[in-house]
Amino acid sequence: MSEQQTSSEQWFPVIGRSLAYMCLHVGDLKEKNLAGKAQFLESLGVERKVVAVMLDSTYRSITEALSKVTRGKKGAKNGRKSKSRAKR
């Protein structure tokens, strides 16, 4: 039973990632931007490092894209526009 349980523990994440990838490409998400795709995959429980690999991107760019979306939502909730930062 231990060997079978170990085998299941190894394959379930692979199956889950494969299904998430298929949903992303078969569904209407082809037209979404990077942040939209990343949010969808993370909502399915896929880790951000794996999301970056699935979207042929880097961990840093995924984090930045999601951060911009989050900042935009916070500004909209407060009724304020997000401030643009001055370049150094």
MIVOVEX-566023 format. One record per residue: residue in three letters; x, y, z of N, C-alpha, C in turn. Coordinates in Angstrom, 3 decimals, padded with zeros to 6 digits, always signed. Atoms other than C-alpha are relative to their C-alpha. Layout:
<rs>
(ALA (X Y Z) (X Y Z) (X Y Z))
...
</rs>
This chain:
<rs>
(MET (+000.835 -001.189 +000.000) (+000.000 +000.000 +000.000) (+000.878 +001.250 +000.000))
(SER (-000.899 -001.141 -000.089) (+002.886 +002.345 +000.733) (+000.542 +000.378 -001.380))
(GLU (-000.537 -000.258 +001.334) (+004.338 +001.977 -002.774) (-001.077 +000.595 -000.908))
(GLN (+001.100 -000.518 +000.803) (+000.939 +002.607 -004.367) (-000.325 +001.442 +000.404))
(GLN (+000.282 -001.347 -000.486) (+000.372 +005.670 -002.185) (+001.077 +000.966 -000.490))
(THR (-001.098 -000.832 +000.481) (+003.801 +007.049 -003.123) (-000.153 +000.286 -001.484))
(SER (+000.209 -000.180 +001.432) (+003.039 +006.505 -006.800) (-001.109 +001.019 -000.259))
(SER (+001.107 -000.952 +000.152) (-000.252 +008.395 -006.456) (+000.445 +001.411 +000.353))
(GLU (-000.483 -001.319 -000.417) (+001.451 +011.269 -004.647) (+000.872 +000.628 -001.074))
(GLN (-000.841 -000.529 +001.065) (+003.856 +011.602 -007.567) (-000.805 +000.371 -001.236))
(TRP (+000.734 -000.204 +001.242) (+001.285 +011.415 -010.354) (-001.136 +001.003 +000.101))
(PHE (+001.121 -000.931 -000.122) (-001.589 +013.508 -008.987) (+000.376 +001.439 -000.358))
(PRO (-000.373 -001.364 +000.413) (+000.288 +016.830 -009.299) (+000.238 +000.118 -001.507))
(VAL (-000.244 -000.014 +001.446) (+001.332 +015.934 -012.858) (-001.329 +000.037 -000.753))
(ILE (+001.318 +000.032 +000.631) (-002.253 +015.127 -013.806) (-000.707 +001.340 +000.179))
(GLY (+000.631 -001.290 -000.267) (-003.503 +018.322 -012.159) (+000.562 +001.109 -000.868))
(ARG (-000.629 -001.023 +000.836) (-000.993 +020.505 -014.009) (-000.384 -000.184 -001.464))
(SER (+000.380 +000.276 +001.386) (-001.821 +018.799 -017.287) (-001.421 +000.462 -000.277))
(LEU (+001.386 -000.443 +000.177) (-005.536 +019.430 -016.823) (-000.102 +001.526 +000.008))
(ALA (+000.007 -001.468 -000.046) (-004.887 +023.065 -015.895) (+000.517 +000.573 -001.318))
(TYR (-000.564 -000.442 +001.277) (-002.767 +023.488 -019.033) (-001.018 -000.163 -001.123))
(MET (+001.013 +000.246 +001.030) (-005.487 +021.946 -021.181) (-001.148 +000.999 +000.110))
(CYS (+001.078 -000.979 -000.202) (-008.153 +024.205 -019.660) (+000.416 +001.369 -000.524))
(LEU (-000.509 -001.300 +000.427) (-005.999 +027.219 -020.370) (-000.019 +000.125 -001.517))
(HIS (-000.125 -000.071 +001.449) (-005.475 +026.375 -024.023) (-001.281 -000.349 -000.754))
(VAL (+001.247 +000.367 +000.667) (-008.845 +024.865 -024.868) (-001.083 +001.042 +000.263))
(GLY (+001.017 -000.986 -000.362) (-010.921 +027.471 -023.060) (+000.197 +001.327 -000.701))
(ASP (-000.058 -001.336 +000.597) (-011.439 +031.089 -023.959) (+001.120 +000.847 +000.592))
(LEU (-001.065 -000.748 -000.658) (-008.268 +032.066 -022.133) (+001.182 +000.286 -000.921))
(LYS (-001.099 -000.260 +000.929) (-006.039 +032.169 -025.221) (+000.186 +001.496 -000.225))
(GLU (-000.036 -001.427 +000.280) (-006.912 +035.820 -025.676) (+000.375 +000.842 +001.218))
(LYS (-000.308 -000.762 -001.221) (-006.223 +036.834 -022.067) (+001.477 +000.366 +000.039))
(ASN (-001.395 -000.414 -000.172) (-003.065 +038.634 -021.072) (+000.692 -000.929 +001.012))
(LEU (-000.812 +000.846 -000.880) (-000.313 +037.115 -018.965) (-000.569 -000.053 +001.416))
(ALA (+000.532 -000.046 -001.369) (-001.821 +038.244 -015.660) (-001.293 -000.800 +000.112))
(GLY (+001.255 +000.738 -000.024) (-005.227 +036.791 -016.521) (+000.221 -001.501 +000.003))
(LYS (-000.324 +001.425 +000.051) (-003.754 +033.423 -017.398) (+000.624 -000.462 +001.321))
(ALA (-000.666 +000.353 -001.256) (-001.570 +033.421 -014.289) (-001.000 -000.071 +001.149))
(GLN (+001.024 +000.025 -001.049) (-004.527 +034.272 -012.050) (-000.841 -001.261 -000.100))
(PHE (+000.797 +001.205 +000.202) (-006.528 +031.434 -013.559) (+000.745 -001.235 +000.500))
(LEU (-000.775 +001.178 -000.403) (-003.755 +028.880 -013.051) (+000.227 -000.030 +001.505))
(GLU (-000.185 -000.029 -001.451) (-003.069 +030.030 -009.491) (-001.296 -000.305 +000.734))
(SER (+001.285 +000.311 -000.644) (-006.773 +029.806 -008.690) (-000.278 -001.497 -000.015))
(LEU (+000.130 +001.462 +000.040) (-006.545 +026.134 -009.683) (+000.982 -000.689 +000.945))
(GLY (-000.940 +000.562 -000.965) (-003.765 +025.668 -007.139) (+001.378 -000.285 -000.546))
(VAL (-001.322 +000.215 +000.587) (-000.769 +025.653 -009.465) (+000.956 +001.027 +000.597))
(GLU (-000.991 -000.896 -000.607) (+002.340 +027.110 -007.835) (+000.521 +001.000 -001.026))
(ARG (-000.436 -001.080 +000.887) (+003.702 +030.347 -009.276) (+001.218 -000.384 -000.830))
(LYS (-001.160 +000.445 +000.783) (+006.990 +028.743 -010.338) (-000.440 -000.861 -001.172))
(VAL (+000.513 +000.877 +001.047) (+005.067 +026.145 -012.315) (-000.810 +000.813 -001.013))
(VAL (+000.757 -000.887 +000.889) (+002.764 +028.838 -013.735) (+000.955 +000.673 -000.976))
(ALA (-000.981 -000.674 +000.851) (+005.826 +030.654 -015.070) (+000.502 -000.938 -001.101))
(VAL (-000.473 +000.960 +000.995) (+007.066 +027.522 -016.820) (-001.106 -000.302 -001.008))
(MET (+001.121 +000.316 +000.885) (+003.615 +026.727 -018.235) (-000.276 +001.125 -000.992))
(LEU (+000.268 -001.151 +000.853) (+003.285 +030.240 -019.660) (+001.240 +000.487 -000.737))
(ASP (-001.255 -000.336 +000.665) (+006.854 +030.283 -020.982) (+000.467 +001.397 +000.402))
(SER (-000.373 -001.287 -000.554) (+007.753 +033.171 -018.719) (+000.925 -000.235 +001.190))
(THR (-000.827 +000.133 -001.194) (+009.761 +033.861 -015.579) (-000.844 +000.254 +001.242))
(TYR (+000.689 -000.197 -001.278) (+008.716 +033.826 -011.947) (-000.159 +001.490 +000.284))
(ARG (+000.012 -001.445 -000.283) (+009.588 +037.502 -011.665) (-001.041 +000.737 -000.848))
(SER (+000.970 -000.698 +000.848) (+007.467 +038.580 -014.634) (-001.434 -000.358 +000.381))
(ILE (+001.332 +000.399 -000.460) (+004.468 +036.588 -013.370) (-000.351 +000.783 +001.264))
(THR (+000.226 -000.725 -001.245) (+004.831 +038.177 -009.933) (-000.284 +001.473 -000.282))
(GLU (+000.195 -001.409 +000.347) (+005.103 +041.657 -011.472) (-001.366 +000.224 -000.644))
(ALA (+001.306 -000.145 +000.671) (+002.044 +041.155 -013.698) (-001.143 -000.113 +001.001))
(LEU (+001.049 +000.159 -000.999) (-000.057 +039.919 -010.779) (-000.006 +001.163 +000.989))
(SER (-000.099 -001.146 -000.898) (+001.207 +042.761 -008.614) (-000.676 +001.225 -000.609))
(LYS (+000.639 -001.130 +000.682) (+000.075 +045.318 -011.202) (-001.510 -000.135 +000.033))
(VAL (+001.449 +000.225 -000.045) (-003.376 +043.747 -011.304) (-000.526 +000.285 +001.398))
(THR (+000.417 -000.207 -001.387) (-003.596 +043.771 -007.512) (+000.013 +001.484 +000.353))
(ARG (-000.074 -001.440 -000.269) (-002.463 +047.393 -007.292) (-001.139 +000.735 -000.685))
(GLY (+001.098 -000.625 +000.727) (-005.031 +048.346 -009.910) (-001.325 -000.211 +000.697))
(LYS (+001.250 +000.293 -000.704) (-007.825 +046.653 -007.952) (-000.089 +000.794 +001.293))
(LYS (+000.016 -000.748 -001.257) (-006.835 +048.333 -004.685) (-000.329 +001.462 -000.260))
(GLY (+000.275 -001.392 +000.334) (-006.865 +051.740 -006.341) (-001.448 +000.194 -000.389))
(ALA (+001.395 -000.103 +000.422) (-010.277 +051.071 -007.844) (-000.941 -000.112 +001.193))
(LYS (+000.845 +000.154 -001.178) (-011.717 +049.997 -004.494) (-000.035 +001.281 +000.816))
(ASN (-000.078 -001.230 -000.791) (-010.550 +053.176 -002.816) (-000.481 +001.219 -000.784))
(GLY (+000.448 -001.122 +000.804) (-011.799 +055.329 -005.665) (+001.129 +000.893 -000.475))
(ARG (-001.155 -000.788 +000.430) (-008.293 +056.566 -006.403) (+000.688 -000.703 -001.158))
(LYS (-000.820 +000.574 +001.056) (-006.134 +056.082 -009.418) (+001.376 -000.264 +000.576))
(SER (-001.338 +000.290 -000.486) (-002.756 +054.492 -008.867) (+000.963 +001.065 -000.522))
(LYS (-000.980 -001.028 +000.355) (+000.112 +056.970 -008.896) (+001.109 -000.629 -000.840))
(SER (-001.123 +000.488 +000.787) (+002.791 +056.577 -011.505) (+001.273 +000.463 +000.689))
(ARG (-001.275 -000.307 -000.641) (+006.282 +056.472 -010.164) (+000.925 +000.730 -000.956))
(ALA (-000.975 -000.747 +000.817) (+008.939 +058.861 -011.419) (+001.193 -000.907 -000.255))
(LYS (-001.178 +000.800 +000.351) (+011.817 +057.213 -013.255) (+001.234 +000.637 +000.605))
(ARG (-001.245 -000.485 -000.605) (+015.186 +057.501 -011.619) (+001.094 +000.048 -000.992))
</rs>
